[in-house]
Structures are given as structure tokens and as C-alpha cells.
Amino acid sequence: MVFGRRQRGVLPIIDTRKTPNLKEKIEKRDIRRREKLERTNETLKSLKKFKPGDAVIIQDPLTHRWKSKGIVKSVRNQGRSYNVETEHGRMILRNRRYLKSCPQTSAPHQIENEMPPIAKDPTPRRSPRF
């Protein structure tokens, strides 16, 4: 349209008389968004908030396994992200979704899967073939 009038030429144009009102489109879109948000919130699970000093298990972003332990040092402004000190002494930032609660032990940075010391036998081990 040029100066509010239709163009009479061979170039393709969008017929504005056939398109619905823009305000109606926006209202319908907002209604669909609200309905989708309500459906999503019905099945959402709220997660427990952590405080500084809580022991947590951290999910590895590459393997998706829960294998590192750490302690929450601080909470970010929105309360969804946490600064966590890992068992190796490294500070990392993680979203709440990638943290699980862990029972606090007396030594939080101690690895529980360490092998106990092996008692040495005074006699060397021999093969029964000899």
C-alpha cells in the first residue's frame, strides 16, 4: 500500500483486508501462552532451597552422573544458582537443578570410596605351579 491505497501492478502484495486484526492475534497468542504455562506448572516439582554450608552432590554436565561432592558457599540473587566448593577445593557455579542434597559427614571433603590399607604378608605370594 502506498498512501493508504492498493497498488495496481504486477508485483505481489499482501492483501491487508484478508489478514485478521493484529490485536486479536496478540490476544490469542497471550491466551495460548497462559494456558501452556498453567499446564506446565501443574506437573512442576518445587525443589528445596539450599543454605550456605549445606553438603550437596553435583551432577557432571558431560556424563550426567552424580559423582562430585561439595559444600554450598553462597546463593545467587534469584536463589536458583549456587556457588559450590567441590571436594577438590574448586569453586563452581551450578543451577539448583544440578545439585542434590547430601547427608553431612564429619569430614565433607573426604572421599568415602577409598580403599582400606592392605596388610602386608611377610611371606611372598607364590604360584602353586612351582
PyRosetta script that sets phi, psi and omega in degrees:
from pyrosetta import init, pose_from_sequence

init()
pose = pose_from_sequence("MVFGRRQRGVLPIIDTRKTPNLKEKIEKRDIRRREKLERTNETLKSLKKFKPGDAVIIQDPLTHRWKSKGIVKSVRNQGRSYNVETEHGRMILRNRRYLKSCPQTSAPHQIENEMPPIAKDPTPRRSPRF")
pose.set_psi(1, 137.4)
pose.set_omega(1, 177.2)
pose.set_phi(2, -124.6)
pose.set_psi(2, 123.0)
pose.set_omega(2, -178.7)
pose.set_phi(3, 54.9)
pose.set_psi(3, 35.8)
pose.set_omega(3, 176.8)
pose.set_phi(4, 79.1)
pose.set_psi(4, 8.0)
pose.set_omega(4, -179.1)
pose.set_phi(5, -119.2)
pose.set_psi(5, 152.4)
pose.set_omega(5, 178.1)
pose.set_phi(6, -71.8)
pose.set_psi(6, 146.7)
pose.set_omega(6, 178.9)
pose.set_phi(7, -88.9)
pose.set_psi(7, 136.7)
pose.set_omega(7, -179.7)
pose.set_phi(8, -109.8)
pose.set_psi(8, 80.4)
pose.set_omega(8, -178.6)
pose.set_phi(9, -146.0)
pose.set_psi(9, -172.7)
pose.set_omega(9, -178.1)
pose.set_phi(10, -89.2)
pose.set_psi(10, -8.8)
pose.set_omega(10, 179.6)
pose.set_phi(11, -73.4)
pose.set_psi(11, 141.3)
pose.set_omega(11, 178.3)
pose.set_phi(12, -70.5)
pose.set_psi(12, 141.8)
pose.set_omega(12, 178.7)
pose.set_phi(13, -133.6)
pose.set_psi(13, 160.3)
pose.set_omega(13, 175.5)
pose.set_phi(14, -91.2)
pose.set_psi(14, 125.1)
pose.set_omega(14, 179.8)
pose.set_phi(15, -81.0)
pose.set_psi(15, 108.6)
pose.set_omega(15, -176.9)
pose.set_phi(16, -73.1)
pose.set_psi(16, -16.7)
pose.set_omega(16, 179.6)
pose.set_phi(17, -72.8)
pose.set_psi(17, -26.7)
pose.set_omega(17, -177.8)
pose.set_phi(18, -88.4)
pose.set_psi(18, -18.7)
pose.set_omega(18, -179.2)
pose.set_phi(19, -81.0)
pose.set_psi(19, 138.9)
pose.set_omega(19, 179.7)
pose.set_phi(20, -67.4)
pose.set_psi(20, 164.4)
pose.set_omega(20, -179.2)
pose.set_phi(21, -60.5)
pose.set_psi(21, 138.1)
pose.set_omega(21, -177.9)
pose.set_phi(22, -63.7)
pose.set_psi(22, -39.0)
pose.set_omega(22, 179.6)
pose.set_phi(23, -63.2)
pose.set_psi(23, -39.0)
pose.set_omega(23, 178.3)
pose.set_phi(24, -64.5)
pose.set_psi(24, -40.9)
pose.set_omega(24, 178.4)
pose.set_phi(25, -61.2)
pose.set_psi(25, -44.5)
pose.set_omega(25, -179.2)
pose.set_phi(26, -64.4)
pose.set_psi(26, -42.3)
pose.set_omega(26, 179.2)
pose.set_phi(27, -63.4)
pose.set_psi(27, -43.6)
pose.set_omega(27, 178.6)
pose.set_phi(28, -62.4)
pose.set_psi(28, -41.3)
pose.set_omega(28, 179.1)
pose.set_phi(29, -63.2)
pose.set_psi(29, -42.8)
pose.set_omega(29, 179.0)
pose.set_phi(30, -63.6)
pose.set_psi(30, -38.8)
pose.set_omega(30, 178.5)
pose.set_phi(31, -64.2)
pose.set_psi(31, -44.4)
pose.set_omega(31, 178.4)
pose.set_phi(32, -62.0)
pose.set_psi(32, -40.8)
pose.set_omega(32, 179.1)
pose.set_phi(33, -63.3)
pose.set_psi(33, -45.1)
pose.set_omega(33, 179.7)
pose.set_phi(34, -62.4)
pose.set_psi(34, -42.3)
pose.set_omega(34, 178.9)
pose.set_phi(35, -63.4)
pose.set_psi(35, -41.4)
pose.set_omega(35, 179.1)
pose.set_phi(36, -65.1)
pose.set_psi(36, -41.1)
pose.set_omega(36, 178.6)
pose.set_phi(37, -63.0)
pose.set_psi(37, -40.9)
pose.set_omega(37, 178.4)
pose.set_phi(38, -64.1)
pose.set_psi(38, -42.6)
pose.set_omega(38, 178.3)
pose.set_phi(39, -64.2)
pose.set_psi(39, -39.2)
pose.set_omega(39, 179.5)
pose.set_phi(40, -66.8)
pose.set_psi(40, -42.4)
pose.set_omega(40, -177.7)
pose.set_phi(41, -68.3)
pose.set_psi(41, -21.5)
pose.set_omega(41, 179.1)
pose.set_phi(42, -65.0)
pose.set_psi(42, -36.9)
pose.set_omega(42, -175.8)
pose.set_phi(43, -99.8)
pose.set_psi(43, 0.4)
pose.set_omega(43, -177.9)
pose.set_phi(44, -69.8)
pose.set_psi(44, 143.5)
pose.set_omega(44, 177.5)
pose.set_phi(45, -108.0)
pose.set_psi(45, 123.4)
pose.set_omega(45, 179.3)
pose.set_phi(46, -81.7)
pose.set_psi(46, 137.7)
pose.set_omega(46, -177.5)
pose.set_phi(47, -99.3)
pose.set_psi(47, 146.1)
pose.set_omega(47, 179.3)
pose.set_phi(48, -67.5)
pose.set_psi(48, 139.2)
pose.set_omega(48, 177.9)
pose.set_phi(49, -80.1)
pose.set_psi(49, 145.2)
pose.set_omega(49, 176.6)
pose.set_phi(50, -100.5)
pose.set_psi(50, 154.0)
pose.set_omega(50, 175.0)
pose.set_phi(51, -114.3)
pose.set_psi(51, 156.9)
pose.set_omega(51, 175.5)
pose.set_phi(52, -57.7)
pose.set_psi(52, 133.6)
pose.set_omega(52, -179.0)
pose.set_phi(53, 101.9)
pose.set_psi(53, -10.5)
pose.set_omega(53, 178.9)
pose.set_phi(54, -73.1)
pose.set_psi(54, 140.3)
pose.set_omega(54, 176.0)
pose.set_phi(55, -85.0)
pose.set_psi(55, 135.4)
pose.set_omega(55, -177.1)
pose.set_phi(56, -135.6)
pose.set_psi(56, 159.5)
pose.set_omega(56, 170.6)
pose.set_phi(57, -108.0)
pose.set_psi(57, 135.5)
pose.set_omega(57, -173.1)
pose.set_phi(58, -108.8)
pose.set_psi(58, 134.6)
pose.set_omega(58, 177.7)
pose.set_phi(59, -82.4)
pose.set_psi(59, 132.7)
pose.set_omega(59, 176.6)
pose.set_phi(60, -72.0)
pose.set_psi(60, 125.0)
pose.set_omega(60, -176.6)
pose.set_phi(61, -67.3)
pose.set_psi(61, -22.6)
pose.set_omega(61, -178.7)
pose.set_phi(62, -88.2)
pose.set_psi(62, -46.4)
pose.set_omega(62, -176.1)
pose.set_phi(63, -95.0)
pose.set_psi(63, -12.7)
pose.set_omega(63, -177.6)
pose.set_phi(64, 61.2)
pose.set_psi(64, 28.1)
pose.set_omega(64, 177.4)
pose.set_phi(65, -104.8)
pose.set_psi(65, 146.9)
pose.set_omega(65, 180.0)
pose.set_phi(66, -90.0)
pose.set_psi(66, 91.1)
pose.set_omega(66, -173.7)
pose.set_phi(67, -125.7)
pose.set_psi(67, -15.4)
pose.set_omega(67, -179.4)
pose.set_phi(68, -102.4)
pose.set_psi(68, 150.3)
pose.set_omega(68, 175.3)
pose.set_phi(69, -114.5)
pose.set_psi(69, 155.9)
pose.set_omega(69, 179.0)
pose.set_phi(70, -165.8)
pose.set_psi(70, -178.8)
pose.set_omega(70, 179.5)
pose.set_phi(71, -128.1)
pose.set_psi(71, 133.6)
pose.set_omega(71, 178.1)
pose.set_phi(72, -69.7)
pose.set_psi(72, 125.2)
pose.set_omega(72, 179.4)
pose.set_phi(73, -98.6)
pose.set_psi(73, -39.2)
pose.set_omega(73, 179.0)
pose.set_phi(74, -156.3)
pose.set_psi(74, 160.2)
pose.set_omega(74, 179.8)
pose.set_phi(75, -108.5)
pose.set_psi(75, 138.4)
pose.set_omega(75, 177.9)
pose.set_phi(76, -76.0)
pose.set_psi(76, 174.1)
pose.set_omega(76, -173.3)
pose.set_phi(77, -56.2)
pose.set_psi(77, -48.7)
pose.set_omega(77, -175.9)
pose.set_phi(78, -78.5)
pose.set_psi(78, -12.6)
pose.set_omega(78, 179.3)
pose.set_phi(79, 82.5)
pose.set_psi(79, 7.8)
pose.set_omega(79, 179.8)
pose.set_phi(80, -100.0)
pose.set_psi(80, -20.7)
pose.set_omega(80, -178.1)
pose.set_phi(81, -117.3)
pose.set_psi(81, 149.2)
pose.set_omega(81, -176.1)
pose.set_phi(82, -134.4)
pose.set_psi(82, 143.4)
pose.set_omega(82, 169.6)
pose.set_phi(83, -89.6)
pose.set_psi(83, 122.6)
pose.set_omega(83, -174.3)
pose.set_phi(84, -122.7)
pose.set_psi(84, 135.3)
pose.set_omega(84, 174.0)
pose.set_phi(85, -96.5)
pose.set_psi(85, 121.6)
pose.set_omega(85, -177.5)
pose.set_phi(86, -77.5)
pose.set_psi(86, 172.1)
pose.set_omega(86, 179.7)
pose.set_phi(87, -66.7)
pose.set_psi(87, -15.0)
pose.set_omega(87, 178.6)
pose.set_phi(88, -94.3)
pose.set_psi(88, 2.4)
pose.set_omega(88, 177.2)
pose.set_phi(89, 89.7)
pose.set_psi(89, 7.5)
pose.set_omega(89, -178.0)
pose.set_phi(90, -92.8)
pose.set_psi(90, 138.5)
pose.set_omega(90, 177.6)
pose.set_phi(91, -92.1)
pose.set_psi(91, 126.7)
pose.set_omega(91, 178.1)
pose.set_phi(92, -131.2)
pose.set_psi(92, 157.6)
pose.set_omega(92, 177.8)
pose.set_phi(93, -107.3)
pose.set_psi(93, 125.0)
pose.set_omega(93, -179.7)
pose.set_phi(94, -134.8)
pose.set_psi(94, 144.4)
pose.set_omega(94, 173.6)
pose.set_phi(95, -73.3)
pose.set_psi(95, 154.9)
pose.set_omega(95, -177.8)
pose.set_phi(96, -58.1)
pose.set_psi(96, -31.5)
pose.set_omega(96, -177.6)
pose.set_phi(97, -62.6)
pose.set_psi(97, -26.1)
pose.set_omega(97, -177.4)
pose.set_phi(98, -100.4)
pose.set_psi(98, 17.5)
pose.set_omega(98, 178.8)
pose.set_phi(99, -124.7)
pose.set_psi(99, 140.8)
pose.set_omega(99, 174.8)
pose.set_phi(100, -123.7)
pose.set_psi(100, 150.5)
pose.set_omega(100, 176.7)
pose.set_phi(101, -69.5)
pose.set_psi(101, 142.9)
pose.set_omega(101, -178.6)
pose.set_phi(102, -133.3)
pose.set_psi(102, 136.2)
pose.set_omega(102, 177.6)
pose.set_phi(103, -63.4)
pose.set_psi(103, 134.1)
pose.set_omega(103, -177.5)
pose.set_phi(104, -72.8)
pose.set_psi(104, 132.8)
pose.set_omega(104, 175.3)
pose.set_phi(105, -107.1)
pose.set_psi(105, 171.5)
pose.set_omega(105, -179.0)
pose.set_phi(106, -66.7)
pose.set_psi(106, -34.7)
pose.set_omega(106, 176.5)
pose.set_phi(107, -120.9)
pose.set_psi(107, 92.3)
pose.set_omega(107, -172.6)
pose.set_phi(108, -64.1)
pose.set_psi(108, -23.9)
pose.set_omega(108, -177.3)
pose.set_phi(109, -93.8)
pose.set_psi(109, 5.2)
pose.set_omega(109, -179.1)
pose.set_phi(110, -84.9)
pose.set_psi(110, 134.5)
pose.set_omega(110, 179.8)
pose.set_phi(111, -80.6)
pose.set_psi(111, 128.9)
pose.set_omega(111, -175.9)
pose.set_phi(112, -80.6)
pose.set_psi(112, -20.7)
pose.set_omega(112, -174.7)
pose.set_phi(113, -90.8)
pose.set_psi(113, 19.7)
pose.set_omega(113, 179.9)
pose.set_phi(114, -70.1)
pose.set_psi(114, 144.5)
pose.set_omega(114, 179.1)
pose.set_phi(115, -76.8)
pose.set_psi(115, 139.6)
pose.set_omega(115, 176.8)
pose.set_phi(116, -69.9)
pose.set_psi(116, 154.8)
pose.set_omega(116, -179.3)
pose.set_phi(117, -63.9)
pose.set_psi(117, 138.1)
pose.set_omega(117, -178.6)
pose.set_phi(118, -89.8)
pose.set_psi(118, 130.7)
pose.set_omega(118, 178.6)
pose.set_phi(119, -75.4)
pose.set_psi(119, 131.3)
pose.set_omega(119, -178.6)
pose.set_phi(120, -84.6)
pose.set_psi(120, 133.0)
pose.set_omega(120, 176.5)
pose.set_phi(121, -85.3)
pose.set_psi(121, 135.5)
pose.set_omega(121, -179.0)
pose.set_phi(122, -67.6)
pose.set_psi(122, -27.5)
pose.set_omega(122, -179.8)
pose.set_phi(123, -94.4)
pose.set_psi(123, 137.5)
pose.set_omega(123, 179.3)
pose.set_phi(124, -69.8)
pose.set_psi(124, 150.8)
pose.set_omega(124, -179.2)
pose.set_phi(125, -81.2)
pose.set_psi(125, 128.8)
pose.set_omega(125, -177.3)
pose.set_phi(126, -117.3)
pose.set_psi(126, 153.2)
pose.set_omega(126, 175.4)
pose.set_phi(127, -77.8)
pose.set_psi(127, 144.2)
pose.set_omega(127, 179.7)
pose.set_phi(128, -71.9)
pose.set_psi(128, -7.0)
pose.set_omega(128, -179.4)
pose.set_phi(129, -70.8)
pose.set_psi(129, -28.8)
pose.set_omega(129, -174.5)
pose.set_phi(130, -89.1)
pose.dump_pdb("model.pdb")
